[in-house]
Amino acid sequence: MKRFALWLTMMMPVTALAGGAAFTLESPDIPHNSRIKDAQVFNGFGCTGQNVSPALTWKNAPAGTKSFALLMYDPDAPTGSGWWHWLVYNLPASTTSLAAGAGKADGSALPAGALQGNTDFGTPGYGGPCPPVGHGIHHYQFTLYALKVDKLDVPATATAAYIGYMANANALAKAKFTGLYSR
């Protein structure tokens, strides 16, 4: 019965409105559907970016928001399952922005209590774009989840898919934008 209730919760539509105003996520570093700059590109795997997480701001979270989760995902990665670039969860409900560089692997630039999951690079923290040469434009999706729980109940070893599942299961609303990058 618990599994059915969780499934039913995940199937309910998630609203993007909060008191009539849209729940939004933006970045001054990556305007929606624009090319991601070298400052945010990964430094490794043949890429020579600075690997600095972008500044992010959000507003109009729905009433009842108790925390946030932020996930960055590339559905175009040639893996059969995409590529997870950044996972931040247990952001306090009072948070409305993250400064550029907040995605340091040690979490020291995040608000107190926030945690980062392991990316598909195998480590926590921000891992910028670095698609294969000649693979075309990749779409890097930044999704912010307004959550109905104070904290996501996930083990420290949780996979990115597990964190994404729990964020979706506990979402009151989602806000997102997409950045583009190719080599």
N, C-alpha and C positions, 0 to 999 in steps of 0.2 A: 504494500500500500504506500510506503514511503517513496518508493521509486516512481510510482504512478503520480504522486503529488508533485515530485520534483519535475517529472516530465511535463505535467500539466502547467506548472509554473513557467517552464521554459517556452511553452507554446503560446502563452498569452502575449498579446501585442505589447510592445514597449513604447510608451509615449515619448515624444521629443519635446513636449510642451510643459512649461512650469508656470502656472498662473497666467496663461495666455502668451507668455514670451517663450521663444524657442530656447532650448538648452543647447548651447553652442560651445565648440572647442575651436580655438584658432592658434596660429603661430605667426609671430612677426618674422620668423626666420624662414618659414615655408608656407607661403600663401596657398590656399586650396588649389590643387591641380597644377602647381608650378614645379619647376625643376628644383631638386634639392641641391643646395650649395656644397662645395668642397668641405666646408667647416663641419657638416653633419655626416659626411661620407666616412665609411670605415677605413681604418689604417691597418691593412693586412690583406691576405688573400689576393695580392696584386693591386690593391687599391691604396692610394696615398692621401686619403683625407685626414682630417683632424679628429674625427670621431667624437664630436661634441654634441650632446643631445640638444635639440632645439628648445627655445623658450616656448612655453605654452600658457595660454590663459583660457578660462572658461567662465561662463555665467549662466544664470537662470536654472540651476539645478532644481529638480522637483522637491516639493515639500516631502519630508520624511527621509531625505537623503542622510545616511549615517556614515558613509565613507565613499571613496572613489577607487576605481582601478583603471589604469591606463595600459593599453596594449598596442604595440606596433607590430604589424604583420605584413609580409610580402606574399600575396597569393600567387605571384608569377614565378617564384623561384622554382627551378627545375628539379624538384625533389619528389614530386607526387603528393606532397602535403604542405607546400609553401615553406615559409621561413619566419620564425619569430625573432624579432630584433630588439624588443624591449618589453618588459612586464613589470609594472609597478602596481602594488596593491596595498590596501589598508592606509590609503591617504586619508587624513582626517576630513570630515565634512566641512570644516572651516577653510579648507584649502581652495584657492581659486586660481592658482598659477604655479608653474615650476619655472625657475630661471634656467637660462641656457647653461649647460654643464651639470644639471641636476642628476644626470644618469651615471655618475661615477660608480664604478664597480663596488666600492665599499659602502655605498649608500649615504655617505657623510653629507651630501648636499640635498638630501630629501628631508621633508618634514619629519619630526619625531614620530616614531611608530610605523612609518611607511617601510615596506619591504620590496625587494626585487627578486623576481624568479630568474632561473637560468634561461638564457636565450638559446637559439640553435647554434650559437658559437660555443656553447658549453659553459658559459660563465654568466653571472648576474651583471646587470648594468646595461647601458645603452650600447648597441652594436649597429652602427650605421649601414647604409646601403653599400653593396659591393656585388652587383650581379655579374654573371659571366660576360666577357667581352662578346659583342655582337648578338646578344640575346634579346635585344629590343628594350623597349621601355617597361620598367617595372613600376607597379603601383603600390606605394608604401602607405598602408592604412593605419592612421592613428585613431583609436577608438577609446573614448572616455566613458566609463560606466558609472552612473550614479547608483549606489547600492543601498539596499534596505537593511543591511547588516553593518555592525561596527567594524567587523573584521571578516575576511574570508578565512574559513576554516580549512586550510590546506597545509600539508606537511612541508617542511623546509625543502624536501627533495621533490616536490611536486613538479610535474612536467608543465610546459607552456600550455598544452592542450587541457590539462587538468585545471589550471588557473583560469583559462578562457571559459571552460565549462562552468566553473563556479561563479565567475563574473556574470555570465549570461543568466544563470539560474537565479541570481540575486539582484538583477538589474531592475531599477525603477524606470530608467531612461538611458539612452546612449546619445553621445554627440561624437561626430567624426569629421575628419578631413583626410585628404589624400595628397601625398607628395610623389613626384615622379623622378626617376633616375635611370640612366642607361650608360653603358660604356661601349 
